[in-house]
């Protein structure tokens, strides 16, 4: 997988400032601040339940934040209607491959382009996603619900691309997939970024794949950002290597991981 960074503009395309969101009385994210620069792949790492998906749901308007602000392309989108946010150029690929099961693959892709009026552009983008995922061309007339899990993930990503977004929020693309298929999908995600300049905010439990694919990373624990850096630097940090990559420093004797404290710095 290529790790050559895409050209990254210094201005942030997306900014979160002190954002808090909750499900009833339970706070899911607490004072989260992060930025995604135009042209980069940024990733949020964290264990299950850390609040990663909540960040994406809050950005895309599915969940209203209780505090804080969100800006996209310099404009406030805090607690805006999801349809409005999509129209501004932001697409969300949710966890769990939420395709329209009773619609064909072709019609699922057209649903992704429902805000667009440029028929020629839609046709070109349809051809582009078929080039990325040739199996979707083969299954174009088949109901999406009959696709395999990996094929549904390809379709979910392709449907987001059909909106011609400037930013894609990508939630757990490896969930439930084989290592081989995960690698293939991550390679396509990197190609989309490198070839089209599409900015991507990626949420992923597979830290190794995410760090290799991304330019900049944030580590989320218990709803808070505890570390951020370039992914090249994050890969070298001891706590990341041990707790997220499963690598123990040389000379360290076996110690129960649940007794060891992380030393974020």
Secondary structure as the mmCIF struct_conf table of DSSP 4:
data_model
#
loop_
_struct_conf.conf_type_id
_struct_conf.id
_struct_conf.beg_label_comp_id
_struct_conf.beg_label_asym_id
_struct_conf.beg_label_seq_id
_struct_conf.end_label_comp_id
_struct_conf.end_label_asym_id
_struct_conf.end_label_seq_id
HELX_LH_PP_P HELX_LH_PP_P1 UNK A 4 UNK A 7
BEND BEND1 UNK A 10 UNK A 11
STRN STRN1 UNK A 12 UNK A 23
TURN_TY1_P TURN_TY1_P1 UNK A 24 UNK A 25
STRN STRN2 UNK A 26 UNK A 37
TURN_TY1_P TURN_TY1_P2 UNK A 38 UNK A 39
STRN STRN3 UNK A 41 UNK A 45
TURN_TY1_P TURN_TY1_P3 UNK A 48 UNK A 49
BEND BEND2 UNK A 50 UNK A 51
HELX_RH_AL_P HELX_RH_AL_P1 UNK A 52 UNK A 59
TURN_TY1_P TURN_TY1_P4 UNK A 60 UNK A 61
BEND BEND3 UNK A 62 UNK A 63
BEND BEND4 UNK A 66 UNK A 66
STRN STRN4 UNK A 67 UNK A 72
TURN_TY1_P TURN_TY1_P5 UNK A 73 UNK A 74
STRN STRN5 UNK A 75 UNK A 76
TURN_TY1_P TURN_TY1_P6 UNK A 78 UNK A 79
HELX_RH_AL_P HELX_RH_AL_P2 UNK A 82 UNK A 87
TURN_TY1_P TURN_TY1_P7 UNK A 88 UNK A 89
STRN STRN6 UNK A 90 UNK A 93
TURN_TY1_P TURN_TY1_P8 UNK A 95 UNK A 96
TURN_TY1_P TURN_TY1_P9 UNK A 101 UNK A 102
BEND BEND5 UNK A 103 UNK A 103
STRN STRN7 UNK A 104 UNK A 104
HELX_RH_AL_P HELX_RH_AL_P3 UNK A 105 UNK A 112
TURN_TY1_P TURN_TY1_P10 UNK A 113 UNK A 115
HELX_RH_AL_P HELX_RH_AL_P4 UNK A 119 UNK A 132
HELX_RH_AL_P HELX_RH_AL_P5 UNK A 134 UNK A 138
TURN_TY1_P TURN_TY1_P11 UNK A 139 UNK A 141
BEND BEND6 UNK A 142 UNK A 142
STRN STRN8 UNK A 143 UNK A 143
HELX_RH_3T_P HELX_RH_3T_P1 UNK A 144 UNK A 146
BEND BEND7 UNK A 147 UNK A 147
HELX_RH_AL_P HELX_RH_AL_P6 UNK A 149 UNK A 161
TURN_TY1_P TURN_TY1_P12 UNK A 162 UNK A 164
BEND BEND8 UNK A 166 UNK A 166
STRN STRN9 UNK A 167 UNK A 171
TURN_TY1_P TURN_TY1_P13 UNK A 173 UNK A 176
HELX_RH_AL_P HELX_RH_AL_P7 UNK A 179 UNK A 196
STRN STRN10 UNK A 199 UNK A 204
BEND BEND9 UNK A 205 UNK A 205
HELX_RH_AL_P HELX_RH_AL_P8 UNK A 207 UNK A 213
BEND BEND10 UNK A 215 UNK A 215
STRN STRN11 UNK A 216 UNK A 221
TURN_TY1_P TURN_TY1_P14 UNK A 222 UNK A 223
STRN STRN12 UNK A 224 UNK A 230
HELX_RH_AL_P HELX_RH_AL_P9 UNK A 231 UNK A 234
TURN_TY1_P TURN_TY1_P15 UNK A 235 UNK A 236
BEND BEND11 UNK A 237 UNK A 237
HELX_RH_AL_P HELX_RH_AL_P10 UNK A 238 UNK A 243
TURN_TY1_P TURN_TY1_P16 UNK A 244 UNK A 245
HELX_LH_PP_P HELX_LH_PP_P2 UNK A 248 UNK A 249
TURN_TY1_P TURN_TY1_P17 UNK A 250 UNK A 251
HELX_LH_PP_P HELX_LH_PP_P3 UNK A 252 UNK A 254
TURN_TY1_P TURN_TY1_P18 UNK A 257 UNK A 259
BEND BEND12 UNK A 260 UNK A 260
HELX_LH_PP_P HELX_LH_PP_P4 UNK A 261 UNK A 262
#
